[in-house]
Amino acid sequence: ASLLAMTPKVEQSFMGKTLTEKSHHQQESNTDDASGWRTILLNDDWHTFQEVATQLMKATHCTHERGMGLANVVHHTGSAIVYKGAKERCEAVASILEVIKLKTQVCR
């Protein structure tokens, strides 16, 4: 079994839905993963959930609910993959998130 398959999952309720928290290497995204590039959002102690959700909506065109859900995962696990796709698009997403000083990583 792979190490990721052995990683425990934590389920939490958020806005009436159950989210399964995963490490940032496991976090699912609704974007194409063909290129293998990812934008990872890191937790901090000064942005509100609303600020993070709003910026995620601008950067990834996700819904408010998905933005809040991702903010919740980042808050509880320390990071989450918020976008998967081509390197240039992942860098563009990171750039938009960094406008409000959010910390990101772009990697394969």
Rosetta silent file (secondary structure, phi, psi, omega in degrees, C-alpha in Angstrom):
SEQUENCE: ASLLAMTPKVEQSFMGKTLTEKSHHQQESNTDDASGWRTILLNDDWHTFQEVATQLMKATHCTHERGMGLANVVHHTGSAIVYKGAKERCEAVASILEVIKLKTQVCR
SCORE:     score description
SCORE:     0.000 S_00000001
   1 L     0.000  145.698  179.427    0.000    0.000    0.000 S_00000001
   2 L   -74.819  157.911  178.463    1.194    3.500   -0.706 S_00000001
   3 H   -60.429  -39.476 -179.879    2.057    5.837    2.133 S_00000001
   4 H   -63.690  -35.747 -179.711   -0.742    8.188    1.051 S_00000001
   5 H   -67.376  -24.436 -178.603   -3.283    5.394    1.259 S_00000001
   6 H   -89.671   -9.377 -179.570   -2.240    4.809    4.873 S_00000001
   7 L   -67.177  126.534 -179.036   -2.582    8.472    5.866 S_00000001
   8 L   -67.179  148.266  177.723   -5.545    8.833    8.237 S_00000001
   9 L  -107.923  146.290  177.700   -8.432   11.021    7.145 S_00000001
  10 E  -118.576  125.755  178.969  -10.347   13.340    9.434 S_00000001
  11 E  -101.639  136.781  178.085  -13.955   14.149    8.644 S_00000001
  12 E  -137.298  153.365  176.786  -15.515   17.395    9.781 S_00000001
  13 E   -92.854  134.721  178.049  -18.791   19.100    9.186 S_00000001
  14 E  -144.025  120.368  179.472  -18.632   22.492    7.496 S_00000001
  15 L    54.417   39.628  175.932  -21.687   24.429    6.345 S_00000001
  16 L    79.873    3.828  179.665  -23.811   21.290    6.671 S_00000001
  17 E  -120.616  154.446  177.135  -21.509   19.152    4.517 S_00000001
  18 E   -94.541  127.484  175.913  -18.890   16.624    5.498 S_00000001
  19 E  -108.766  141.040  173.384  -15.369   17.379    4.348 S_00000001
  20 E  -102.200  115.873 -179.949  -12.617   14.815    4.404 S_00000001
  21 E   -80.965  139.226  179.523   -9.385   16.497    5.376 S_00000001
  22 L  -138.339  162.707  173.867   -6.267   15.206    3.674 S_00000001
  23 L   -64.524  162.331 -177.107   -2.649   16.237    3.512 S_00000001
  24 L   -61.710  -22.695  177.286   -1.891   18.731    0.749 S_00000001
  25 L   -74.112  -19.331 -178.719   -0.512   15.859   -1.355 S_00000001
  26 L  -103.924  -18.735 -172.096   -3.914   14.171   -1.224 S_00000001
  27 L   -56.492  125.385 -178.781   -6.255   17.162   -1.376 S_00000001
  28 L   -77.836  150.132  176.716   -8.555   16.796   -4.344 S_00000001
  29 L  -132.113  156.445 -179.882   -9.109   19.605   -6.777 S_00000001
  30 L   -93.010   23.133 -177.585  -11.706   20.103   -9.469 S_00000001
  31 L  -113.367  166.802 -178.243   -9.058   20.981  -12.049 S_00000001
  32 L   -69.958  132.779 -177.847   -7.154   18.973  -14.652 S_00000001
  33 L  -106.498   14.281 -173.474   -4.139   17.110  -13.253 S_00000001
  34 L   -59.816  -34.513 -175.970   -2.620   16.101  -16.603 S_00000001
  35 L   -86.687  -18.858  178.949    0.514   18.242  -16.197 S_00000001
  36 L    85.284    0.943  179.046    1.217   17.305  -12.598 S_00000001
  37 E   -87.591  148.187 -177.931    1.635   20.894  -11.341 S_00000001
  38 E  -139.114  145.723  169.431   -0.102   22.053   -8.167 S_00000001
  39 E  -105.837  123.400 -178.618   -0.712   25.290   -6.300 S_00000001
  40 E  -110.917  130.782  176.318   -0.574   24.728   -2.560 S_00000001
  41 E  -100.364  130.544 -178.984   -1.993   27.235   -0.092 S_00000001
  42 E  -101.486  149.071 -179.497   -0.307   27.372    3.313 S_00000001
  43 L   -71.245  150.003  169.915   -1.961   28.259    6.609 S_00000001
  44 L  -142.708  175.374 -175.765   -1.325   31.533    8.394 S_00000001
  45 L  -107.847   10.864 -175.288   -2.644   33.206   11.518 S_00000001
  46 L  -124.947  -16.118  176.888   -3.798   36.558   10.162 S_00000001
  47 L   -89.581  141.605  176.754   -6.187   36.043    7.206 S_00000001
  48 L   -80.428  162.345  176.078   -9.861   35.386    7.889 S_00000001
  49 H   -58.006  -41.389 -178.780  -11.747   32.487    6.328 S_00000001
  50 H   -63.259  -43.507  178.380  -13.738   35.027    4.302 S_00000001
  51 H   -60.750  -44.126 -179.631  -10.587   36.719    2.961 S_00000001
  52 H   -65.353  -46.340 -179.446   -9.125   33.371    1.924 S_00000001
  53 H   -60.467  -43.595 -179.714  -12.387   32.177    0.326 S_00000001
  54 H   -62.220  -43.189 -179.132  -12.787   35.427   -1.611 S_00000001
  55 H   -69.937  -35.945  175.562   -9.236   35.257   -2.952 S_00000001
  56 H   -63.434  -38.563  177.205   -9.655   31.578   -3.882 S_00000001
  57 H   -61.598  -42.142  178.763  -12.796   32.523   -5.816 S_00000001
  58 H   -66.746  -41.873 -173.408  -10.798   35.153   -7.742 S_00000001
  59 H   -78.018  -37.827 -172.482   -7.823   32.856   -8.363 S_00000001
  60 H  -117.061   -4.111 -178.712   -9.551   29.571   -9.214 S_00000001
  61 L    61.908   30.664  177.719  -13.117   30.651  -10.100 S_00000001
  62 L   -82.963  170.731  176.104  -14.464   28.262   -7.450 S_00000001
  63 L   -76.020  163.216  176.123  -17.711   28.745   -5.563 S_00000001
  64 H   -60.720  -41.564 -179.943  -17.833   30.533   -2.224 S_00000001
  65 H   -60.794  -44.303  178.504  -18.698   27.237   -0.547 S_00000001
  66 H   -65.507  -40.514  177.330  -15.643   25.520   -2.060 S_00000001
  67 H   -59.913  -43.962  177.967  -13.436   28.468   -1.085 S_00000001
  68 H   -66.087  -38.870  178.339  -14.657   28.289    2.510 S_00000001
  69 H   -63.652  -43.889  177.017  -14.192   24.522    2.515 S_00000001
  70 H   -64.695  -39.916  176.967  -10.612   24.825    1.281 S_00000001
  71 H   -59.647  -40.009  179.001   -9.922   27.572    3.845 S_00000001
  72 H   -65.028  -43.090  178.124  -11.196   25.194    6.523 S_00000001
  73 H   -62.818  -45.553  178.795   -8.929   22.373    5.306 S_00000001
  74 H   -59.688  -43.269 -179.597   -5.905   24.715    5.229 S_00000001
  75 H   -60.041  -42.276 -174.183   -6.737   25.921    8.751 S_00000001
  76 H   -88.961  -24.822 -176.880   -6.942   22.398   10.175 S_00000001
  77 H  -112.764  -12.037  178.874   -4.195   20.602    8.216 S_00000001
  78 L    99.193  -22.058  178.653   -1.718   23.401    7.505 S_00000001
  79 E  -169.309  164.474  175.421   -2.024   23.349    3.719 S_00000001
  80 E  -157.138  146.348  170.641   -4.141   22.202    0.782 S_00000001
  81 E   -74.252  120.535 -178.169   -3.800   21.807   -2.954 S_00000001
  82 E  -106.476  -11.277  178.111   -6.115   24.505   -4.282 S_00000001
  83 E  -157.547  142.683  173.688   -5.385   24.091   -7.992 S_00000001
  84 E  -129.507  136.082  178.970   -3.942   21.455  -10.351 S_00000001
  85 E   167.672 -154.717  179.013   -2.995   22.138  -13.938 S_00000001
  86 L   -65.861  150.016 -178.275   -0.349   23.585  -16.220 S_00000001
  87 H   -54.278  -45.916 -177.317    2.664   25.216  -14.569 S_00000001
  88 H   -62.697  -40.059  179.574    1.831   28.661  -15.949 S_00000001
  89 H   -70.481  -39.373  176.554   -1.758   28.522  -14.672 S_00000001
  90 H   -61.326  -40.458  177.438   -0.626   27.266  -11.240 S_00000001
  91 H   -65.992  -37.635  177.923    1.800   30.197  -11.055 S_00000001
  92 H   -65.829  -41.832  177.091   -0.991   32.593  -12.065 S_00000001
  93 H   -60.722  -46.983  179.286   -3.266   31.187   -9.329 S_00000001
  94 H   -59.027  -41.655 -179.553   -0.457   31.577   -6.786 S_00000001
  95 H   -61.198  -41.786  178.699    0.139   35.149   -7.922 S_00000001
  96 H   -66.884  -40.775  178.097   -3.513   36.079   -7.367 S_00000001
  97 H   -64.379  -36.234 -177.482   -3.504   34.465   -3.904 S_00000001
  98 H   -74.349  -12.116  177.056   -0.300   36.322   -3.018 S_00000001
  99 L   -55.462  -37.045  179.590   -1.901   39.714   -3.794 S_00000001
 100 L  -101.708   21.412  175.915   -3.269   39.668   -0.234 S_00000001
 101 L    71.240   25.002  170.992   -0.042   38.118    1.125 S_00000001
 102 L   -70.712  148.110  179.703   -1.280   34.518    1.283 S_00000001
 103 L   -94.831  130.455 -178.173    1.616   32.027    1.278 S_00000001
 104 E  -134.173  166.342  170.858    1.710   29.542   -1.600 S_00000001
 105 E  -137.214  141.335  172.149    3.916   26.927   -3.215 S_00000001
 106 E  -117.517  123.655 -177.616    3.861   25.774   -6.845 S_00000001
 107 E  -154.236  169.808  175.313    5.345   22.329   -7.355 S_00000001
 108 L   -93.662    0.000    0.000    5.051   19.011   -9.161 S_00000001
